[in-house]
Amino acid sequence: MGGHRGKAAALLAIDPKTLYRKIISYAITPAEFR
């Protein structure tokens, strides 16, 4: 998704806040997300 968390959350059918919390909990850096 090119690092766009909102689009990634929509694709996964989850709330963007949930995706953000999961990114934090797994210690994923922005560079890894892209």
C-alpha distance matrix in Angstrom:
0.0 3.8 5.5 5.7 7.7 9.2 6.7 6.0 9.8 10.5 9.1 11.2 14.0 14.7 15.7 13.5 16.6 16.7 13.3 14.5 17.8 16.5 14.6 18.0 20.0 18.5 18.8 15.3 15.2 12.5 12.9 12.2 9.0 7.5
3.8 0.0 3.8 5.6 8.7 10.8 9.2 8.9 12.5 13.7 12.7 14.7 17.3 17.7 18.0 15.2 18.0 18.6 15.0 15.3 18.7 17.7 15.1 18.1 20.6 18.9 18.5 14.8 13.8 10.7 10.5 10.8 8.2 5.3
5.5 3.8 0.0 3.8 6.0 9.0 8.7 8.0 10.9 13.0 12.7 14.0 16.5 16.0 15.9 12.7 14.9 15.7 12.2 11.9 15.4 14.6 11.8 14.6 17.3 16.0 15.3 11.8 10.8 7.5 8.5 8.9 5.8 4.3
5.7 5.6 3.8 0.0 3.8 5.6 5.6 6.3 8.7 10.2 10.8 12.5 14.3 13.9 13.4 10.2 13.0 14.2 11.2 11.1 14.9 14.8 12.6 15.3 18.1 17.5 17.1 14.0 13.4 10.2 11.9 12.3 8.8 8.1
7.7 8.7 6.0 3.8 0.0 3.8 5.5 5.0 6.0 8.6 9.8 10.4 11.9 10.8 10.0 6.8 9.4 10.4 7.4 7.6 11.3 11.3 9.7 12.4 15.0 14.9 14.9 12.3 12.5 10.1 12.6 12.4 8.7 9.5
9.2 10.8 9.0 5.6 3.8 0.0 3.8 5.4 5.2 6.3 8.7 9.9 10.3 9.5 8.4 5.6 9.0 10.6 8.6 9.3 12.9 13.4 12.6 15.1 17.5 17.8 18.2 15.9 16.1 13.7 16.3 16.1 12.4 12.9
6.7 9.2 8.7 5.6 5.5 3.8 0.0 3.8 5.4 5.0 6.2 8.6 9.6 10.2 10.3 8.5 12.2 13.0 10.6 12.1 15.5 15.2 14.4 17.5 19.6 19.2 19.9 17.1 17.5 14.9 16.8 16.3 12.5 12.4
6.0 8.9 8.0 6.3 5.0 5.4 3.8 0.0 3.8 5.4 5.1 6.2 8.5 8.8 9.8 8.1 11.5 11.3 8.3 10.4 13.4 12.4 11.6 15.1 16.8 16.1 17.1 14.4 15.3 13.4 15.1 13.8 10.1 10.8
9.8 12.5 10.9 8.7 6.0 5.2 5.4 3.8 0.0 3.8 5.4 5.1 6.0 5.2 6.0 5.2 8.6 8.2 6.1 8.8 11.5 10.9 11.2 14.3 15.7 15.8 17.2 15.2 16.6 15.1 17.4 16.1 12.4 13.8
10.5 13.7 13.0 10.2 8.6 6.3 5.0 5.4 3.8 0.0 3.8 5.4 4.8 6.2 7.3 7.6 11.2 11.1 9.7 12.4 15.0 14.6 15.0 18.1 19.4 19.5 21.0 18.8 20.1 18.2 20.3 19.1 15.4 16.1
9.1 12.7 12.7 10.8 9.8 8.7 6.2 5.1 5.4 3.8 0.0 3.8 5.4 7.9 10.2 10.4 13.9 13.0 11.0 14.1 16.5 15.2 15.5 18.9 19.9 19.3 21.1 18.6 20.0 18.3 19.8 18.2 14.7 15.2
11.2 14.7 14.0 12.5 10.4 9.9 8.6 6.2 5.1 5.4 3.8 0.0 3.8 5.5 8.7 9.6 12.4 10.6 9.0 12.5 14.2 12.5 13.5 16.9 17.3 16.8 19.1 17.1 19.2 18.2 19.9 17.8 14.5 15.9
14.0 17.3 16.5 14.3 11.9 10.3 9.6 8.5 6.0 4.8 5.4 3.8 0.0 3.8 7.0 9.1 11.9 10.4 10.0 13.4 14.9 14.0 15.5 18.5 18.9 19.1 21.4 19.8 21.8 20.7 22.8 21.0 17.6 19.0
14.7 17.7 16.0 13.9 10.8 9.5 10.2 8.8 5.2 6.2 7.9 5.5 3.8 0.0 3.8 6.4 8.4 6.7 7.0 10.3 11.4 11.0 12.9 15.5 15.8 16.6 18.8 17.7 19.8 19.0 21.6 19.9 16.5 18.5
15.7 18.0 15.9 13.4 10.0 8.4 10.3 9.8 6.0 7.3 10.2 8.7 7.0 3.8 0.0 3.8 5.4 5.2 6.5 8.8 10.1 10.9 12.6 14.6 15.5 16.9 18.6 17.7 19.4 18.4 21.4 20.3 16.9 18.8
13.5 15.2 12.7 10.2 6.8 5.6 8.5 8.1 5.2 7.6 10.4 9.6 9.1 6.4 3.8 0.0 3.8 5.4 5.1 6.1 8.7 9.9 10.5 12.4 14.2 15.4 16.4 15.2 16.3 15.0 18.2 17.5 14.0 15.9
16.6 18.0 14.9 13.0 9.4 9.0 12.2 11.5 8.6 11.2 13.9 12.4 11.9 8.4 5.4 3.8 0.0 3.8 5.4 5.0 6.2 8.6 9.8 10.6 12.2 14.3 15.2 14.8 16.1 15.5 19.0 18.3 15.3 17.7
16.7 18.6 15.7 14.2 10.4 10.6 13.0 11.3 8.2 11.1 13.0 10.6 10.4 6.7 5.2 5.4 3.8 0.0 3.8 5.4 5.1 6.2 8.6 9.9 10.4 12.3 14.1 14.0 16.1 16.1 19.3 17.8 15.0 17.8
13.3 15.0 12.2 11.2 7.4 8.6 10.6 8.3 6.1 9.7 11.0 9.0 10.0 7.0 6.5 5.1 5.4 3.8 0.0 3.8 5.5 5.1 6.2 8.7 9.8 10.6 12.2 11.2 13.2 12.9 15.9 14.3 11.4 14.1
14.5 15.3 11.9 11.1 7.6 9.3 12.1 10.4 8.8 12.4 14.1 12.5 13.4 10.3 8.8 6.1 5.0 5.4 3.8 0.0 3.8 5.4 5.1 6.3 8.6 10.1 10.5 9.9 11.2 11.0 14.4 13.6 11.0 13.8
17.8 18.7 15.4 14.9 11.3 12.9 15.5 13.4 11.5 15.0 16.5 14.2 14.9 11.4 10.1 8.7 6.2 5.1 5.5 3.8 0.0 3.8 5.4 5.1 6.0 8.6 9.7 10.4 12.5 13.3 16.6 15.4 13.4 16.7
16.5 17.7 14.6 14.8 11.3 13.4 15.2 12.4 10.9 14.6 15.2 12.5 14.0 11.0 10.9 9.9 8.6 6.2 5.1 5.4 3.8 0.0 3.8 5.4 4.9 6.1 8.4 8.7 11.6 12.8 15.6 13.5 11.7 15.3
14.6 15.1 11.8 12.6 9.7 12.6 14.4 11.6 11.2 15.0 15.5 13.5 15.5 12.9 12.6 10.5 9.8 8.6 6.2 5.1 5.4 3.8 0.0 3.8 5.6 5.4 6.1 5.3 7.9 9.1 11.8 10.1 8.5 12.1
18.0 18.1 14.6 15.3 12.4 15.1 17.5 15.1 14.3 18.1 18.9 16.9 18.5 15.5 14.6 12.4 10.6 9.9 8.7 6.3 5.1 5.4 3.8 0.0 3.8 5.5 5.0 6.3 8.3 10.2 13.2 12.1 11.2 14.7
20.0 20.6 17.3 18.1 15.0 17.5 19.6 16.8 15.7 19.4 19.9 17.3 18.9 15.8 15.5 14.2 12.2 10.4 9.8 8.6 6.0 4.9 5.6 3.8 0.0 3.8 5.5 7.9 10.8 13.3 15.8 14.0 13.4 17.1
18.5 18.9 16.0 17.5 14.9 17.8 19.2 16.1 15.8 19.5 19.3 16.8 19.1 16.6 16.9 15.4 14.3 12.3 10.6 10.1 8.6 6.1 5.4 5.5 3.8 0.0 3.8 5.5 9.1 11.9 13.7 11.2 11.2 15.0
18.8 18.5 15.3 17.1 14.9 18.2 19.9 17.1 17.2 21.0 21.1 19.1 21.4 18.8 18.6 16.4 15.2 14.1 12.2 10.5 9.7 8.4 6.1 5.0 5.5 3.8 0.0 3.8 6.3 9.7 11.4 9.8 10.5 14.0
15.3 14.8 11.8 14.0 12.3 15.9 17.1 14.4 15.2 18.8 18.6 17.1 19.8 17.7 17.7 15.2 14.8 14.0 11.2 9.9 10.4 8.7 5.3 6.3 7.9 5.5 3.8 0.0 3.8 6.6 8.2 6.2 6.7 10.3
15.2 13.8 10.8 13.4 12.5 16.1 17.5 15.3 16.6 20.1 20.0 19.2 21.8 19.8 19.4 16.3 16.1 16.1 13.2 11.2 12.5 11.6 7.9 8.3 10.8 9.1 6.3 3.8 0.0 3.8 5.4 5.3 6.4 9.0
12.5 10.7 7.5 10.2 10.1 13.7 14.9 13.4 15.1 18.2 18.3 18.2 20.7 19.0 18.4 15.0 15.5 16.1 12.9 11.0 13.3 12.8 9.1 10.2 13.3 11.9 9.7 6.6 3.8 0.0 3.8 5.4 5.0 6.5
12.9 10.5 8.5 11.9 12.6 16.3 16.8 15.1 17.4 20.3 19.8 19.9 22.8 21.6 21.4 18.2 19.0 19.3 15.9 14.4 16.6 15.6 11.8 13.2 15.8 13.7 11.4 8.2 5.4 3.8 0.0 3.8 5.5 5.5
12.2 10.8 8.9 12.3 12.4 16.1 16.3 13.8 16.1 19.1 18.2 17.8 21.0 19.9 20.3 17.5 18.3 17.8 14.3 13.6 15.4 13.5 10.1 12.1 14.0 11.2 9.8 6.2 5.3 5.4 3.8 0.0 3.8 5.5
9.0 8.2 5.8 8.8 8.7 12.4 12.5 10.1 12.4 15.4 14.7 14.5 17.6 16.5 16.9 14.0 15.3 15.0 11.4 11.0 13.4 11.7 8.5 11.2 13.4 11.2 10.5 6.7 6.4 5.0 5.5 3.8 0.0 3.8
7.5 5.3 4.3 8.1 9.5 12.9 12.4 10.8 13.8 16.1 15.2 15.9 19.0 18.5 18.8 15.9 17.7 17.8 14.1 13.8 16.7 15.3 12.1 14.7 17.1 15.0 14.0 10.3 9.0 6.5 5.5 5.5 3.8 0.0
